[in-house]
């Protein structure tokens, strides 16, 4: 568009840049006297004026005379209602205030461009009785509505500033300032509209009825609500798809007016000043709906008692405003949802913090407590109110820990001495870290766990370790004594016994014929005593070996060992007959030579105590009877072995004596023995992580159960206790 700009100075440069950025061909002149004759046609003329004095008004009048069909716009610093009336009187079409933001100037310029493009080549305006140009008067609805629009935009911008921009002053003062500006602007608008409307009502009688030249679309109705005239763009606001025609009932295209007939007739009678319907929506195939406002008032000929009376309906596109309102509502709803979600999240986090088993304490850099949770209240015996804004040294009595907090150090599992409200000392393991607050300060969050019981347990363990080390030393000393005893038994005791046996045999061989029967009995007694002594020495050495031998664990076939032991028993008493039952593949893990000692003792005892049976029966196997497992409360994966015989049996009331050293349940005359064999068996089994026990009845035999669990072998098994 060709645009003529008349003016000079620094203040006009931003407006020139605004025009050029819109793609307009701009011609600049400093005054109207520099315009070349004959004047070319400019659709838009902008004239700058520092004030609206008589010279500026005369310049505007000259431009209107020489550029009849151009849209004439004034660029002014300020404007009041009196100055506006004077400018309208000489043919001014619109104005732009330089004090408004560029974005508002751009919006007004765009509306002016659209108006200029639709401007009809009308008859040059002529003065009426009031001195106000008819064309200027016809522009009044546009100027008034436009000024109202600018007021709304200004209110919107000010409210937006109030909501979004940072405030240096308190909200109350800034709110009052903005409201005062809104009130002043609204007051000026009210005064201007009142002056113009009074002038129009007093002097513009018998004005030729003609449609207003306005950016708004309009409908003119008669007293029967029939359409008499309408603007070209009114069709898009209609509800019905059929075209709007003259003499058509307006309610067919605008059903919103149905039910308002009494109000419309009151407006025609001047009993009602006007009526407004805002935010009417029309939905089409496009992505966005069309919103518009509908303003109903009496047309001027009705004001001046012209017949017949008419109504004018102005339709203003309100899509932008409604969309803005909807965005505001949506934003408000989203903000409300966010606030609700924030509150929910805050409550959720609070519940998590209060349900923590560990104590949580938040402090400032200087150690002032800001927050604690329920676990901290329970641990220290204080309520949250009793600790908030108090120093942390009220509960923490470790100065090193407090120094670490002051130095902003991250702490991990530091065991700290603390004091409860009742004075009790507790040990708490704290982990602390630093985090930034919204005020750009640093706070500490410490999570602590009560480790008092653990500290007590550690002290007990340390005491037990000391006792264990002492006992280990004692056991080592005992083992040394056992080793010394073993050497003594092996060398010092066996030699004299061997000499006694030798000389007793010599005495029997060389002088036996000289001894009477009593002397012969003495020799037998000496020989039997030497044999028992040698057996006792053998058993004691075997017990010592069972206690001291180092365990070497490996797979062992108990069935194979048992058969070998049985063969040895049969070879030593070939005259005896007996039934041996050994289950196949009795596999386990252990020290093979020590497990052999177990079977030698158990099978040997069974063979010995069935000596008086005519049909001895001895059985070795693996127990799989669930009742036995239940009776002795054994896990299902336990390997349980048994050895059963039908020998002499024993009284269960004396069962606790079976595995004690040198304890015997039968007399030496009935069954020989030293009382060491079962003790040796028990120690070997316990070193293999197992247990042995027995059941029996006198005269009915006995059954021995034993388990072997190498996974439970203790590292100190080599230092087993000695009875």
C-alpha positions as CSV (number, residue, x, y, z in Angstrom):
1,X,0.0,0.0,0.0
2,X,1.1,3.5,-0.8
3,X,1.4,5.5,2.4
4,X,2.2,9.2,2.8
5,X,3.7,10.2,6.1
6,X,4.0,13.9,7.0
7,X,6.2,14.7,10.0
8,X,9.8,14.8,11.2
9,X,11.9,14.1,14.3
10,X,13.2,11.2,16.2
11,X,9.7,10.2,17.6
12,X,8.4,9.3,14.1
13,X,11.2,6.9,13.2
14,X,9.8,3.8,15.1
15,X,6.5,4.3,13.3
16,X,8.2,4.5,9.9
17,X,10.0,1.3,10.7
18,X,6.7,-0.3,11.6
19,X,5.2,0.8,8.2
20,X,8.1,-0.5,6.3
21,X,8.2,-3.8,8.1
22,X,4.6,-4.3,7.0
23,X,5.7,-4.1,3.3
24,X,4.2,-0.6,2.7
25,X,5.7,1.9,0.2
26,X,6.3,4.9,2.4
27,X,6.7,8.5,1.1
28,X,7.9,11.0,3.7
29,X,7.4,14.7,3.7
30,X,8.2,17.2,6.5
31,X,5.2,19.5,5.9
32,X,2.1,19.6,3.7
33,X,3.7,22.5,1.7
34,X,6.2,20.1,0.2
35,X,3.6,18.0,-1.5
36,X,4.0,18.1,-5.3
37,X,1.0,19.4,-7.5
38,X,-1.1,17.8,-8.7
39,X,-1.2,15.5,-5.6
40,X,-0.9,11.8,-6.3
41,X,-3.4,9.3,-4.8
42,X,-2.5,7.8,-1.4
43,X,-4.9,5.3,0.1
44,X,-3.4,6.1,3.6
45,X,-2.1,9.4,4.8
46,X,-0.5,9.7,8.3
47,X,0.2,13.2,9.7
48,X,2.3,13.7,12.8
49,X,1.6,16.5,15.2
50,X,3.2,17.5,18.5
51,X,-0.1,19.1,19.6
52,X,-3.6,19.5,18.2
53,X,-3.4,23.3,17.8
54,X,-5.2,25.3,15.1
55,X,-2.3,24.9,12.6
56,X,-2.5,21.1,12.9
57,X,-6.3,21.1,12.5
58,X,-5.9,23.4,9.5
59,X,-3.3,21.0,8.0
60,X,-5.7,18.1,8.5
61,X,-8.5,20.1,6.8
62,X,-6.2,20.9,3.9
63,X,-5.3,17.2,3.5
64,X,-8.9,16.2,3.5
65,X,-9.7,18.8,0.8
66,X,-6.8,17.7,-1.4
67,X,-7.1,13.9,-0.7
68,X,-10.8,13.3,-0.6
69,X,-10.8,9.5,-0.8
70,X,-7.7,8.8,1.3
71,X,-7.9,7.5,4.9
72,X,-6.6,10.3,7.1
73,X,-4.9,9.3,10.3
74,X,-3.3,11.5,13.0
75,X,-0.2,10.4,14.9
76,X,-0.3,12.2,18.2
77,X,1.3,12.1,21.7
78,X,-2.1,12.6,23.5
79,X,-5.7,13.3,22.7
80,X,-8.8,14.3,24.7
81,X,-12.5,14.3,23.7
82,X,-12.5,18.0,22.7
83,X,-9.5,17.7,20.4
84,X,-11.1,14.5,18.9
85,X,-14.3,16.4,18.1
86,X,-12.3,19.1,16.4
87,X,-10.4,16.6,14.3
88,X,-13.5,14.7,13.4
89,X,-15.0,18.0,12.3
90,X,-12.4,18.5,9.6
91,X,-12.6,15.0,8.3
92,X,-10.1,12.9,10.3
93,X,-10.7,9.2,10.0
94,X,-8.6,7.7,12.9
95,X,-5.7,8.4,15.2
96,X,-2.8,6.5,16.7
97,X,-1.2,7.5,20.1
98,X,2.6,7.5,20.1
99,X,2.6,6.7,23.8
100,X,1.0,3.2,23.2
101,X,3.3,0.2,22.7
102,X,4.5,-0.7,19.2
103,X,2.5,-3.9,19.3
104,X,-0.7,-1.9,19.9
105,X,0.2,0.6,17.2
106,X,0.7,-2.3,14.9
107,X,-2.7,-3.7,15.7
108,X,-4.4,-0.4,15.2
109,X,-2.5,0.1,11.9
110,X,-3.7,-3.3,10.7
111,X,-7.4,-2.3,11.4
112,X,-6.9,1.0,9.6
113,X,-5.5,-0.8,6.6
114,X,-8.5,-3.1,6.4
115,X,-10.9,-0.1,6.8
116,X,-9.0,1.8,4.1
117,X,-9.2,-1.1,1.6
118,X,-13.0,-1.3,2.2
119,X,-13.5,2.5,2.1
120,X,-16.2,3.4,-0.5
121,X,-15.7,6.3,-2.9
122,X,-18.4,8.3,-1.2
123,X,-19.6,11.8,-1.9
124,X,-17.2,14.4,-0.2
125,X,-18.5,15.1,3.3
126,X,-20.6,18.3,3.9
127,X,-21.1,20.1,7.2
128,X,-24.4,19.7,9.0
129,X,-26.1,22.0,11.4
130,X,-23.7,21.2,14.2
131,X,-20.6,21.7,12.2
132,X,-19.6,18.0,12.5
133,X,-19.0,16.4,9.2
134,X,-21.6,13.7,8.2
135,X,-18.8,11.3,7.3
136,X,-17.0,12.0,10.6
137,X,-20.3,11.4,12.4
138,X,-20.8,8.2,10.6
139,X,-17.4,7.1,11.8
140,X,-18.5,7.6,15.4
141,X,-19.5,4.0,16.0
142,X,-16.2,2.8,14.8
143,X,-14.1,5.3,16.7
144,X,-16.1,4.8,19.9
145,X,-15.9,1.0,19.7
146,X,-12.3,1.2,18.7
147,X,-11.5,3.3,21.7
148,X,-13.3,0.8,23.9
149,X,-11.3,-2.0,22.2
150,X,-8.1,-0.1,23.0
151,X,-9.2,0.3,26.6
152,X,-9.9,-3.4,26.9
153,X,-6.5,-4.1,25.4
154,X,-4.9,-1.7,27.8
155,X,-6.7,-3.4,30.7
156,X,-5.6,-6.8,29.5
157,X,-2.0,-5.7,29.2
158,X,-2.0,-4.1,32.6
159,X,-3.6,-7.2,34.2
160,X,-1.0,-9.4,32.3
161,X,1.8,-7.2,33.7
162,X,0.3,-7.5,37.1
163,X,0.2,-11.3,36.9
164,X,3.5,-12.0,35.1
165,X,6.1,-9.3,35.6
166,X,8.4,-9.3,38.7
167,X,7.3,-6.8,41.3
168,X,9.7,-4.7,43.4
169,X,6.8,-3.2,45.4
170,X,4.3,-5.1,47.4
171,X,1.3,-6.5,45.5
172,X,-1.1,-4.1,47.3
173,X,0.6,-0.9,46.0
174,X,1.1,-2.2,42.5
175,X,-2.5,-3.3,42.3
176,X,-3.8,0.1,43.4
177,X,-1.6,1.8,40.8
178,X,-2.9,-0.3,38.0
179,X,-6.5,0.1,39.0
180,X,-6.1,3.9,39.1
181,X,-4.8,3.8,35.5
182,X,-7.8,1.7,34.5
183,X,-10.2,4.0,36.2
184,X,-8.7,7.2,34.7
185,X,-8.9,5.7,31.2
186,X,-12.5,4.5,31.6
187,X,-13.5,7.9,33.0
188,X,-12.0,9.7,30.0
189,X,-13.8,7.3,27.6
190,X,-17.1,7.8,29.5
191,X,-16.8,11.6,29.2
192,X,-15.9,11.5,25.5
193,X,-18.9,9.3,24.7
194,X,-21.2,11.4,26.8
195,X,-20.2,14.7,25.0
196,X,-20.6,13.2,21.5
197,X,-23.9,11.5,22.3
198,X,-25.4,14.7,23.7
199,X,-24.3,16.7,20.7
200,X,-25.7,14.1,18.4
201,X,-29.1,13.9,20.2
202,X,-29.5,17.7,20.4
203,X,-28.7,18.7,16.8
204,X,-28.7,15.9,14.3
205,X,-32.4,15.6,13.6
206,X,-33.8,14.5,10.2
207,X,-30.4,13.0,9.3
208,X,-30.5,10.9,6.3
209,X,-30.7,7.3,7.3
210,X,-27.5,5.6,6.0
211,X,-25.5,2.6,7.2
212,X,-22.5,3.4,9.4
213,X,-19.1,3.1,7.8
214,X,-17.6,0.8,10.3
215,X,-15.4,-2.2,10.7
216,X,-18.4,-3.8,12.5
217,X,-21.1,-5.7,10.6
218,X,-24.6,-4.6,11.1
219,X,-28.3,-5.3,10.7
220,X,-31.1,-2.7,10.6
221,X,-34.6,-4.0,11.6
222,X,-38.1,-2.5,11.5
223,X,-40.6,-2.7,14.3
224,X,-41.6,-6.2,13.2
225,X,-38.0,-7.4,13.5
226,X,-37.7,-7.7,9.7
227,X,-34.3,-7.1,8.2
228,X,-34.3,-3.8,6.2
229,X,-30.6,-3.5,5.5
230,X,-27.4,-5.5,6.4
231,X,-23.7,-5.3,5.7
232,X,-21.9,-7.7,3.4
233,X,-20.1,-9.6,6.1
234,X,-23.1,-10.4,8.3
235,X,-23.7,-13.7,6.7
236,X,-20.9,-15.5,8.5
237,X,-22.5,-14.7,11.8
238,X,-25.8,-16.3,10.9
239,X,-26.9,-19.6,12.3
240,X,-28.9,-20.7,9.3
241,X,-27.2,-21.9,6.1
242,X,-29.7,-19.9,3.9
243,X,-28.7,-16.5,2.7
244,X,-29.8,-13.4,4.7
245,X,-32.3,-11.4,2.7
246,X,-34.2,-8.2,3.1
247,X,-37.6,-8.5,4.9
248,X,-36.5,-11.7,6.4
249,X,-37.3,-12.3,10.1
250,X,-34.0,-11.8,11.9
251,X,-34.8,-14.6,14.3
252,X,-34.4,-17.2,11.5
253,X,-30.7,-16.4,11.2
254,X,-30.1,-15.3,14.8
255,X,-32.2,-17.5,17.1
256,X,-30.5,-15.9,20.1
257,X,-33.1,-13.0,19.7
258,X,-36.0,-15.4,20.2
259,X,-37.6,-14.6,23.5
260,X,-36.3,-11.1,23.6
261,X,-39.2,-9.5,21.8
262,X,-40.4,-7.5,24.8
263,X,-36.9,-6.1,25.3
264,X,-36.5,-5.1,21.7
265,X,-39.9,-3.3,21.7
266,X,-38.8,-1.5,24.9
267,X,-35.7,-0.3,23.0
268,X,-37.8,0.9,20.2
269,X,-40.0,2.9,22.6
270,X,-36.8,4.4,24.2
271,X,-37.8,2.6,27.5
272,X,-34.6,0.6,27.3
273,X,-31.3,2.1,26.4
274,X,-29.9,-1.1,24.7
275,X,-29.1,-4.7,25.0
276,X,-26.0,-6.8,24.6
277,X,-25.3,-10.5,24.1
278,X,-21.6,-11.4,24.4
279,X,-19.7,-14.5,23.3
280,X,-22.1,-16.0,20.8
281,X,-20.5,-19.0,19.1
282,X,-20.9,-20.3,15.6
283,X,-19.3,-23.7,14.7
284,X,-18.4,-24.6,11.1
285,X,-16.1,-27.0,9.4
286,X,-13.1,-25.0,10.3
287,X,-10.8,-26.0,13.3
288,X,-11.8,-22.9,15.3
289,X,-15.3,-21.6,16.2
290,X,-16.4,-18.0,15.4
291,X,-17.3,-15.9,18.4
292,X,-19.1,-12.5,18.2
293,X,-20.8,-9.9,20.4
294,X,-24.2,-8.6,19.5
295,X,-25.2,-5.0,20.4
296,X,-28.8,-3.8,20.0
297,X,-29.8,-0.2,20.1
298,X,-32.3,2.2,18.5
299,X,-31.2,3.7,15.2
300,X,-30.9,7.5,15.2
301,X,-34.1,8.2,13.3
302,X,-36.0,6.6,16.2
303,X,-34.3,8.9,18.7
304,X,-35.6,11.9,16.9
305,X,-39.2,10.6,16.6
306,X,-38.9,9.6,12.9
307,X,-41.4,7.0,11.7
308,X,-41.3,4.1,11.5
309,X,-38.8,3.3,14.4
310,X,-35.8,1.1,13.6
311,X,-33.3,-1.1,15.5
312,X,-29.7,-1.5,14.6
313,X,-27.8,-4.6,15.6
314,X,-24.0,-4.3,15.5
315,X,-22.0,-7.6,15.3
316,X,-18.4,-7.5,16.5
317,X,-16.0,-10.4,15.9
318,X,-15.0,-11.4,19.4
319,X,-13.1,-14.6,18.5
320,X,-9.7,-13.2,19.6
321,X,-11.1,-12.1,23.0
322,X,-13.0,-15.3,23.6
323,X,-10.1,-17.4,22.7
324,X,-8.0,-15.3,25.0
325,X,-10.6,-15.7,27.8
326,X,-10.7,-19.5,27.2
327,X,-6.9,-19.6,27.3
328,X,-7.0,-17.7,30.6
329,X,-9.7,-20.0,31.9
330,X,-7.7,-23.0,30.7
331,X,-4.5,-21.6,32.2
332,X,-6.4,-20.9,35.5
333,X,-7.8,-24.5,35.5
334,X,-4.3,-25.9,34.6
335,X,-2.8,-23.8,37.4
336,X,-5.5,-25.1,39.8
337,X,-4.8,-28.6,38.7
338,X,-1.1,-28.0,39.1
339,X,-1.6,-26.6,42.6
340,X,-3.8,-29.5,43.5
341,X,-1.2,-31.9,42.1
342,X,1.5,-30.0,43.9
343,X,-0.5,-30.2,47.2
344,X,-1.1,-34.0,46.5
345,X,2.6,-34.5,45.8
346,X,3.5,-32.5,48.9
347,X,1.2,-34.6,51.0
348,X,2.6,-37.8,49.4
349,X,6.2,-36.7,50.1
350,X,5.2,-35.8,53.7
351,X,3.6,-39.2,54.2
352,X,6.7,-40.9,52.8
353,X,8.9,-38.8,55.2
354,X,6.7,-39.5,58.2
355,X,6.5,-43.2,57.4
356,X,10.3,-43.6,57.2
357,X,11.7,-45.9,59.8
358,X,14.9,-43.8,59.9
359,X,15.0,-40.3,61.5
360,X,15.2,-37.3,59.1
361,X,16.5,-33.9,60.2
362,X,16.9,-30.9,58.0
363,X,19.1,-28.1,59.3
364,X,20.6,-24.8,58.0
365,X,24.3,-24.4,57.4
366,X,24.7,-23.1,60.9
367,X,23.0,-26.2,62.4
368,X,19.5,-24.7,63.1
369,X,16.8,-27.4,62.8
370,X,14.1,-26.7,60.2
371,X,12.3,-30.0,59.8
372,X,12.1,-33.4,61.4
373,X,10.0,-36.5,60.7
374,X,7.9,-38.8,63.0
375,X,10.8,-41.3,63.3
376,X,13.0,-38.5,64.7
377,X,10.3,-37.6,67.2
378,X,10.2,-41.2,68.4
379,X,14.0,-41.6,68.5
380,X,14.8,-38.4,70.5
381,X,11.6,-38.0,72.4
382,X,11.0,-34.4,71.2
383,X,8.0,-33.1,69.3
384,X,8.7,-31.2,66.0
385,X,7.7,-27.9,67.6
386,X,10.2,-28.5,70.4
387,X,13.1,-28.8,68.0
388,X,12.2,-26.4,65.2
389,X,14.5,-23.3,65.2
390,X,16.7,-24.9,67.8
391,X,20.4,-25.9,67.3
392,X,21.1,-29.5,66.5
393,X,23.6,-29.7,69.4
394,X,20.5,-30.0,71.6
395,X,20.4,-33.7,70.5
396,X,23.8,-34.3,68.9
397,X,26.7,-34.4,71.4
398,X,29.5,-35.2,68.9
399,X,31.5,-32.1,68.2
400,X,33.3,-33.6,65.2
401,X,30.0,-34.3,63.5
402,X,28.9,-30.7,64.1
403,X,32.2,-29.4,62.7
404,X,31.6,-31.5,59.5
405,X,28.2,-29.9,59.1
406,X,29.7,-26.4,59.5
407,X,32.3,-27.3,56.8
408,X,29.6,-28.4,54.4
409,X,31.0,-31.8,54.1
410,X,29.0,-34.8,52.9
411,X,28.8,-37.4,55.6
412,X,28.2,-41.1,55.1
413,X,27.1,-43.4,57.9
414,X,28.9,-41.5,60.7
415,X,28.1,-43.0,64.1
416,X,27.2,-40.2,66.4
417,X,26.5,-40.0,70.1
418,X,23.1,-38.4,70.7
419,X,21.0,-37.7,73.7
420,X,17.3,-38.3,74.2
421,X,15.0,-35.9,75.9
422,X,15.0,-38.2,79.0
423,X,18.8,-38.1,79.1
424,X,19.5,-41.5,77.7
425,X,22.5,-41.8,75.3
426,X,21.9,-43.4,71.9
427,X,24.1,-44.1,69.0
428,X,22.8,-42.9,65.6
429,X,24.4,-43.6,62.2
430,X,23.9,-40.4,60.2
431,X,24.3,-39.8,56.4
432,X,24.1,-36.2,55.5
433,X,24.2,-34.2,52.2
434,X,23.9,-30.6,51.1
435,X,21.1,-29.2,48.9
436,X,20.3,-25.8,47.5
437,X,17.1,-24.0,48.6
438,X,14.9,-21.6,46.7
439,X,16.6,-18.8,48.6
440,X,19.9,-19.8,47.1
441,X,21.1,-21.0,50.5
442,X,22.5,-24.4,51.5
443,X,20.7,-26.7,53.9
444,X,21.7,-30.1,55.3
445,X,19.5,-33.2,55.2
446,X,20.5,-35.9,57.6
447,X,19.1,-39.4,57.7
448,X,19.9,-41.3,60.9
449,X,19.3,-44.9,62.1
450,X,19.4,-46.0,65.7
451,X,22.4,-48.4,66.1
452,X,22.4,-48.5,69.9
453,X,21.5,-52.2,70.0
454,X,24.0,-53.0,67.3
455,X,26.7,-51.2,69.3
456,X,25.8,-53.2,72.3
457,X,25.9,-56.4,70.2
458,X,29.3,-55.4,68.8
459,X,30.5,-54.9,72.3
460,X,29.2,-58.3,73.3
461,X,30.8,-59.8,70.2
462,X,34.1,-58.2,71.0
463,X,33.9,-59.5,74.5
464,X,33.0,-63.0,73.2
465,X,35.9,-62.8,70.8
466,X,38.2,-62.0,73.7
467,X,36.7,-65.0,75.6
468,X,37.0,-67.1,72.4
469,X,40.7,-66.2,72.0
470,X,41.3,-67.1,75.7
471,X,39.5,-70.4,75.2
472,X,41.4,-71.1,72.1
473,X,44.6,-70.5,73.9
474,X,43.4,-72.8,76.7
475,X,42.3,-75.5,74.1
476,X,45.7,-75.2,72.4
477,X,47.3,-75.8,75.8
478,X,45.0,-78.8,76.5
479,X,45.9,-80.2,73.1
480,X,49.5,-79.8,73.9
481,X,48.9,-81.7,77.1
482,X,47.0,-84.3,75.1
483,X,49.9,-84.6,72.7
484,X,52.3,-85.0,75.6
485,X,50.0,-87.6,77.1
486,X,49.7,-89.4,73.9
487,X,53.5,-89.6,73.6
488,X,53.6,-90.8,77.2
489,X,51.0,-93.5,76.6
490,X,52.6,-94.6,73.4
491,X,56.1,-94.9,74.8
492,X,56.2,-94.9,78.6
493,X,53.1,-97.0,79.3
494,X,53.2,-99.5,76.5
495,X,56.7,-100.6,77.3
496,X,56.1,-101.6,80.9
497,X,52.9,-103.4,79.9
498,X,54.8,-105.3,77.2
499,X,57.5,-106.2,79.8
500,X,54.8,-107.4,82.2
501,X,53.2,-109.5,79.5
502,X,56.6,-110.9,78.5
503,X,57.7,-111.9,81.9
504,X,54.2,-113.3,82.8
505,X,54.4,-115.5,79.7
506,X,58.0,-116.6,80.7
507,X,56.8,-117.3,84.2
508,X,53.9,-119.4,82.8
509,X,56.2,-121.3,80.3
510,X,59.1,-122.0,82.7
511,X,57.5,-122.3,86.1
512,X,53.9,-123.0,85.3
513,X,54.2,-126.6,86.4
514,X,55.4,-125.6,89.8
515,X,52.4,-123.4,90.4
516,X,49.2,-124.6,91.9
517,X,45.8,-123.8,90.6
518,X,45.6,-120.5,92.5
519,X,49.0,-119.5,91.1
520,X,47.8,-120.4,87.6
521,X,44.7,-118.1,88.2
522,X,47.0,-115.3,89.1
523,X,48.9,-115.6,85.9
524,X,45.6,-115.4,83.9
525,X,44.4,-112.4,85.9
526,X,47.7,-110.6,85.2
527,X,47.4,-111.4,81.5
528,X,43.8,-110.2,81.3
529,X,44.7,-106.9,83.1
530,X,47.5,-106.3,80.6
531,X,45.1,-106.9,77.7
532,X,42.5,-104.5,79.2
533,X,45.3,-101.9,79.8
534,X,46.4,-102.1,76.2
535,X,42.8,-101.7,75.0
536,X,42.3,-98.7,77.3
537,X,45.5,-97.2,75.9
538,X,44.3,-97.9,72.3
539,X,40.9,-96.3,73.0
540,X,42.4,-93.2,74.6
541,X,44.8,-92.7,71.7
542,X,41.8,-93.1,69.3
543,X,39.9,-90.5,71.3
544,X,42.8,-88.2,71.2
545,X,43.1,-88.7,67.5
546,X,39.4,-88.0,67.0
547,X,39.9,-84.7,68.8
548,X,43.1,-83.5,67.3
549,X,43.2,-84.9,63.8
550,X,42.9,-82.3,61.0
551,X,39.7,-82.7,59.0
552,X,40.1,-83.5,55.3
553,X,36.7,-83.6,53.7
554,X,36.1,-85.9,50.7
555,X,33.3,-88.2,49.4
556,X,33.1,-91.3,51.5
557,X,31.2,-94.6,50.9
558,X,30.0,-95.7,54.4
559,X,28.6,-99.0,52.9
560,X,32.1,-100.0,51.7
561,X,33.7,-99.2,55.0
562,X,31.0,-101.0,57.0
563,X,31.5,-104.2,55.0
564,X,35.3,-104.1,55.6
565,X,34.7,-103.7,59.4
566,X,32.2,-106.6,59.4
567,X,34.8,-108.8,57.7
568,X,37.2,-108.0,60.4
569,X,34.7,-108.7,63.1
570,X,33.9,-112.1,61.6
571,X,37.6,-112.9,61.3
572,X,38.2,-112.2,65.0
573,X,35.3,-114.5,66.0
574,X,34.9,-117.1,63.3
575,X,32.8,-119.3,65.7
576,X,30.0,-116.8,65.8
577,X,27.1,-116.6,63.4
578,X,25.1,-113.4,62.8
579,X,23.1,-111.5,60.1
580,X,24.5,-108.2,58.9
581,X,22.3,-105.9,56.7
582,X,24.1,-103.0,55.1
583,X,22.2,-100.6,52.7
584,X,24.0,-100.0,49.4
585,X,25.6,-96.7,48.4
586,X,25.5,-94.9,51.8
587,X,27.4,-91.9,50.5
588,X,28.4,-88.8,52.5
589,X,31.3,-86.3,52.8
590,X,33.8,-86.4,55.6
591,X,37.2,-87.5,56.9
592,X,37.4,-91.2,55.8
593,X,39.7,-92.5,58.6
594,X,37.6,-90.8,61.3
595,X,34.3,-92.1,59.8
596,X,35.9,-95.6,59.9
597,X,36.4,-95.2,63.7
598,X,32.7,-94.4,64.0
599,X,31.6,-97.6,62.2
600,X,34.3,-99.7,64.0
601,X,32.9,-98.6,67.4
602,X,29.2,-98.8,66.5
603,X,29.4,-102.1,64.6
604,X,31.8,-103.5,67.3
605,X,29.4,-102.6,70.1
606,X,26.5,-104.1,68.2
607,X,28.5,-107.3,67.6
608,X,29.5,-107.4,71.3
609,X,26.0,-106.8,72.8
610,X,24.4,-109.4,70.5
611,X,26.8,-112.1,71.7
612,X,24.2,-113.8,73.8
613,X,21.6,-113.9,71.0
614,X,21.1,-117.2,69.1
615,X,20.3,-115.2,65.9
616,X,22.1,-111.9,66.1
617,X,20.8,-109.3,63.6
618,X,22.6,-106.0,62.9
619,X,21.4,-103.4,60.3
620,X,23.0,-100.2,58.9
621,X,21.0,-97.9,56.6
622,X,19.6,-94.4,55.8
623,X,16.4,-93.4,57.7
624,X,13.6,-92.2,55.4
625,X,10.7,-92.5,57.9
626,X,8.9,-89.0,58.1
627,X,7.7,-89.8,61.6
628,X,11.3,-89.9,62.8
629,X,12.1,-86.6,61.1
630,X,9.0,-85.1,62.7
631,X,9.7,-86.6,66.1
632,X,13.2,-85.1,66.3
633,X,12.3,-81.9,64.4
634,X,14.8,-82.5,61.6
635,X,14.8,-80.6,58.2
636,X,13.8,-82.7,55.3
637,X,17.1,-82.4,53.6
638,X,19.0,-83.9,56.5
639,X,20.9,-87.2,55.9
640,X,20.0,-89.4,58.8
641,X,21.7,-92.8,59.2
642,X,20.9,-95.5,61.7
643,X,22.4,-98.7,63.1
644,X,20.0,-101.2,64.7
645,X,20.7,-104.4,66.7
646,X,18.7,-107.0,68.6
647,X,21.2,-107.2,71.5
648,X,21.0,-106.5,75.2
649,X,19.6,-103.0,74.8
650,X,19.6,-100.4,77.6
651,X,17.4,-98.6,80.0
652,X,16.3,-95.2,78.4
653,X,16.5,-93.6,81.8
654,X,20.3,-93.9,81.6
655,X,20.5,-92.8,77.9
656,X,22.3,-89.5,78.9
657,X,25.3,-91.6,80.2
658,X,25.9,-93.4,77.0
659,X,28.3,-90.8,75.5
660,X,30.1,-89.8,78.7
661,X,33.8,-90.8,79.0
662,X,34.3,-94.0,81.1
663,X,30.6,-94.4,81.7
664,X,29.2,-97.9,81.2
665,X,25.6,-99.3,81.4
666,X,26.7,-103.0,81.7
667,X,29.1,-104.7,84.1
668,X,32.6,-105.7,83.0
669,X,31.7,-109.3,83.7
670,X,28.8,-109.2,81.3
671,X,30.3,-107.2,78.5
672,X,33.9,-106.0,78.5
673,X,34.7,-102.4,77.5
674,X,36.4,-99.1,78.5
675,X,33.6,-96.6,78.3
676,X,35.5,-94.5,75.7
677,X,34.2,-95.8,72.4
678,X,30.9,-93.9,72.2
679,X,32.5,-90.7,73.5
680,X,34.9,-91.0,70.6
681,X,32.1,-91.5,68.1
682,X,30.2,-88.5,69.4
683,X,33.2,-86.2,69.1
684,X,33.9,-87.3,65.5
685,X,30.3,-86.8,64.5
686,X,30.1,-83.4,66.1
687,X,33.3,-82.4,64.3
688,X,31.5,-83.3,61.1
689,X,28.6,-81.0,62.0
690,X,26.3,-83.8,63.1
691,X,24.7,-85.3,66.1
692,X,24.2,-88.9,67.5
693,X,21.5,-90.2,69.9
694,X,20.1,-93.6,70.7
695,X,16.9,-95.4,71.6
696,X,16.7,-98.8,73.4
697,X,14.9,-101.3,75.5
698,X,16.4,-103.8,77.9
699,X,16.6,-107.2,76.3
700,X,15.2,-105.9,72.9
701,X,18.1,-104.2,71.4
702,X,19.0,-100.6,70.5
703,X,19.1,-98.2,67.6
704,X,21.6,-95.4,67.1
705,X,20.7,-92.4,64.9
706,X,23.4,-90.1,63.6
707,X,23.7,-87.2,61.1
708,X,26.7,-85.9,59.2
709,X,26.5,-82.3,57.9
710,X,29.9,-81.2,56.5
711,X,28.5,-77.7,55.7
712,X,28.2,-77.0,59.4
713,X,31.8,-77.9,60.1
714,X,33.3,-75.1,62.3
715,X,36.7,-73.6,61.5
716,X,37.7,-74.3,65.1
717,X,36.5,-77.9,64.9
718,X,40.1,-79.0,65.4
719,X,40.0,-77.5,68.9
720,X,37.0,-79.6,70.1
721,X,36.5,-79.7,73.9
722,X,38.0,-82.5,75.9
723,X,36.0,-84.1,78.7
